[in-house]
């Protein structure tokens, strides 16, 4: 992982509503769709959601890897 995300969710219009600024938050420039899928999978598995940004692909927004 950790390539630029190529999954279909990258084109989901719902992500256009997310704020542009992530300041210096953990997970900066990671794909929001991949983050959602990660949390959803945790829920299906019956485990406490655990945000793991290092496992997520980079955002397809064209920003540099930061």
C-alpha positions as CSV (number, residue, x, y, z in Angstrom):
1,X,0.0,0.0,0.0
2,X,0.9,3.7,0.3
3,X,0.7,4.3,-3.4
4,X,-1.7,6.9,-4.8
5,X,-5.2,5.5,-4.4
6,X,-6.7,4.0,-7.6
7,X,-9.9,2.7,-6.1
8,X,-13.3,3.7,-7.4
9,X,-14.1,5.5,-4.1
10,X,-11.6,8.2,-5.1
11,X,-14.3,9.6,-7.5
12,X,-17.1,9.7,-4.8
13,X,-18.6,13.2,-4.8
14,X,-19.2,13.1,-1.1
15,X,-15.4,13.6,-0.5
16,X,-15.8,17.0,-2.2
17,X,-17.6,18.2,1.0
18,X,-14.6,17.5,3.2
19,X,-12.5,20.5,4.3
20,X,-9.3,21.1,2.4
21,X,-7.2,21.8,5.4
22,X,-6.1,18.9,7.5
23,X,-3.5,21.1,9.4
24,X,-0.9,18.8,10.9
25,X,-3.3,16.1,11.8
26,X,-2.3,12.4,11.8
27,X,-3.2,10.9,8.5
28,X,-2.5,14.0,6.5
29,X,-2.8,13.5,2.7
30,X,-4.2,10.0,3.1
31,X,-7.1,8.8,1.1
32,X,-10.4,9.5,2.9
33,X,-12.1,6.6,1.1
34,X,-9.4,4.2,2.2
35,X,-9.8,5.5,5.8
36,X,-13.5,5.0,5.7
37,X,-13.0,1.5,4.3
38,X,-10.5,0.7,7.1
39,X,-13.0,1.8,9.8
40,X,-15.9,0.0,8.2
41,X,-13.8,-3.2,8.0
42,X,-13.0,-2.8,11.7
43,X,-16.7,-2.5,12.5
44,X,-17.6,-5.6,10.4
45,X,-14.9,-7.5,12.3
46,X,-16.4,-6.4,15.6
47,X,-13.2,-4.7,16.7
48,X,-12.8,-1.2,18.1
49,X,-12.0,1.2,15.2
50,X,-8.3,1.9,15.2
51,X,-7.1,4.6,12.8
52,X,-3.9,3.3,11.1
53,X,-2.8,6.0,8.6
54,X,0.4,4.2,7.7
55,X,-1.7,1.4,6.2
56,X,-3.6,3.9,4.0
57,X,-2.9,4.9,0.4
58,X,-2.1,8.5,-0.4
59,X,-4.8,10.9,-1.4
60,X,-5.4,11.1,-5.2
61,X,-5.7,14.9,-4.9
62,X,-2.3,15.4,-6.5
63,X,-0.7,16.6,-3.3
64,X,2.8,15.5,-2.5
65,X,3.4,12.7,0.0
66,X,3.8,14.5,3.3
